[in-house]
Amino acid sequence: MVRHSSKIELSQSALKQNINFIRKKIGDDAILSSVVKANAFGHGIETFVPMAEKAGVKHFSVASSYEAWEVREACTKESTIMIMGILYDEDLEWVIEHEVEFFVFDLPRLEKAKEVAEKLGKKAIIHLEVETGGNRTGLDESELDEAIRFLKENRESIRFEGFCTHFAGIENLSNRFRTKNQLEKFEELYRQVEANEITPKLRHTACSAAALAYPETVMDMVRIGTAQFGMWPSPDIYNMHLQQVGKTSDSPMKRVLSWKTNVMHIKALKKDEYVGYGTSFQAPRDMTIAVLPLGYSNGYPRTLSNRGEVIIRGKKAPVVGLINMNVFMVDVSRINNVEVDDEVILIGRKNSHVINISSFSEVTRAINNELVSRLPDAIPRFAVK
Ligand SMILES: *Cc1c(COP(=O)(O)O)cnc(C)c1O
């Protein structure tokens, strides 16, 4: 194998702690579905899925049939996979054949699922996603009666596994009236289903923020992305947790991901010289600069130009100049004896120094999810203790 310019380590003990914490919040009965869309939020499906199984997860949710295929390659036969988003008609056969579950949010999809299921002699396993005010996907209320009728008439070919919706911004308290209305709408629509004497096995609405802060949204299953990786969905949810436990700070979850590289090259700089392209950084004094072998094409945000920090030899080194496509520079003037190939921590901890995903995003104003989900596929991932 040829060596890549950075690596990602995933902590099994952190993951276990996060899953246990979420489990405590949701109780023993609800299914915990691990949302591993976007290559497990950049953590890497291939490495992350077996780690999650080890931590007791048996249900995975993804955004597409392509991702379902990726998870299936990585998981054991005992695990269930659910597609929440894009599924092409041409892939329905593969999906139904392999008992992959999927969201349905329009009537034509029900017809098509029935047709393919009959052809294969296998049941399609569906979750009816209803519109409650998010206005993304979701079956319109006006179509619900017809969907119910269809499901009642086609029990032989379609298994009505779930009835669900997704909240539009429940992680922010400013959306609380909208999400409260969504929950009320959901319950109203569910009563309409029950009145027709057809009941799904599961009702589910909760994402990370809902599961952590709003017990009434937990129901029979929760779909957890962000929190399992040790990231709080928002400051609001973290503060609500602090209120619940009556503390002023708490860290019940741990970051699963660390990201590391090594020093590529070292350069002495004279006062008044510029670093890299253009004039964005001019040395205020004689300096020592370390060149690192990755840039924005490798997932390190360009917005961290002249703003980010890394850890080398247990000390923080600030980014100087622009983040280039494949390299960037840090000031190591105040760190003794830095050498080529020294370890560089991009996200992670050394002694008392921490570079959090959120310390990135406060600077870049990108949300945590955006940063991690953009970590390129090509970076090798390793499970560590
Ligand atoms: C992404 C997603 C989730 C998980 O959201 P988190 O806030 O990351 O837990 C749950 N449900 C649906 C439909 C999603 O698209």
The ligand as an SDF file (V2000), in Angstrom:
LIG
                    3D

 15 15  0  0  0  0  0  0  0  0999 V2000
  -29.9190   12.8240    8.9240 C   0  0  0  0  0  0  0  0  0  0  0  0
  -31.2210   12.3190    9.4110 C   0  0  0  0  0  0  0  0  0  0  0  0
  -31.3580   11.8740   10.7360 C   0  0  0  0  0  0  0  0  0  0  0  0
  -30.2540   11.9830   11.7570 C   0  0  0  0  0  0  0  0  0  0  0  0
  -30.1050   13.3030   12.1720 O   0  0  0  0  0  0  0  0  0  0  0  0
  -29.1020   13.7140   13.3690 P   0  0  0  0  0  0  0  0  0  0  0  0
  -29.5620   15.0500   13.7600 O   0  0  0  0  0  0  0  0  0  0  0  0
  -27.7380   13.7250   12.7590 O   0  0  0  0  0  0  0  0  0  0  0  0
  -29.2380   12.7030   14.4190 O   0  0  0  0  0  0  0  0  0  0  0  0
  -32.5820   11.3380   11.1030 C   0  0  0  0  0  0  0  0  0  0  0  0
  -33.6200   11.2510   10.2380 N   0  0  0  0  0  0  0  0  0  0  0  0
  -33.5140   11.6790    8.9500 C   0  0  0  0  0  0  0  0  0  0  0  0
  -34.6850   11.5550    8.0380 C   0  0  0  0  0  0  0  0  0  0  0  0
  -32.3150   12.2310    8.4960 C   0  0  0  0  0  0  0  0  0  0  0  0
  -32.2350   12.6610    7.2420 O   0  0  0  0  0  0  0  0  0  0  0  0
  1  2  1  0
  2  3  1  0
  2 14  2  0
  3  4  1  0
  3 10  2  0
  4  5  1  0
  5  6  1  0
  6  7  2  0
  6  8  1  0
  6  9  1  0
 10 11  1  0
 11 12  2  0
 12 13  1  0
 12 14  1  0
 14 15  1  0
M  END
$$$$
